Amino acid sequence: MEHLEYKVVISAPARKVWETMLGKETYKQWVAKSWPDSNYEGKWTKGENIRFIGPDGSGTLAEIVELKPYEKVFVRHVAVLNTGGAEDRTSDVAKGWIGTTEEYVFTEKQGETTLTVNMKTTADWRKMFDDGWPAALKELKSLSERQLEAVK
């Protein structure tokens, strides 16, 4: 597995960044920059499974292993979801994906939050994440900062 890391500094408290990143409607907005029409089904709760899906139901199934509000989320991918949402744990694609992890760390200092995304995945997925995360995080930054301004 390869370790990938992406960071962004956001001029907003960790709570605002957290809510923007994981909120149902705002999630769709920032993630669309890199993975259009992506969404999730499930709850951001430790021990729960969450489905990251596209409009046709395909995507991935992940388990929320660790969750500390406004500080950290750690998920482990446990299956690929085929069109329609059927779980796949046995195909070559699934075997190459299962075990991929994502960790989001929110570090607040003086009203700014550094969001660090740590991923462990196979080399096959590196390009998708290297192409996707920087643009998605830039949009998350913009959205979080705009929302903070709207409440001032």
Secondary structure as GFF3:
##gff-version 3
##sequence-region A 1 152
A	DSSP	beta_strand	2	10	.	.	.	ID=ss1
A	DSSP	alpha_helix	14	22	.	.	.	ID=ss2
A	DSSP	alpha_helix	24	31	.	.	.	ID=ss3
A	DSSP	beta_strand	39	41	.	.	.	ID=ss4
A	DSSP	beta_strand	49	53	.	.	.	ID=ss5
A	DSSP	beta_strand	59	68	.	.	.	ID=ss6
A	DSSP	beta_strand	72	81	.	.	.	ID=ss7
A	DSSP	beta_strand	87	88	.	.	.	ID=ss8
A	DSSP	alpha_helix	92	97	.	.	.	ID=ss9
A	DSSP	beta_strand	101	109	.	.	.	ID=ss10
A	DSSP	beta_strand	112	121	.	.	.	ID=ss11
A	DSSP	three_ten_helix	123	125	.	.	.	ID=ss12
A	DSSP	alpha_helix	126	150	.	.	.	ID=ss13
###
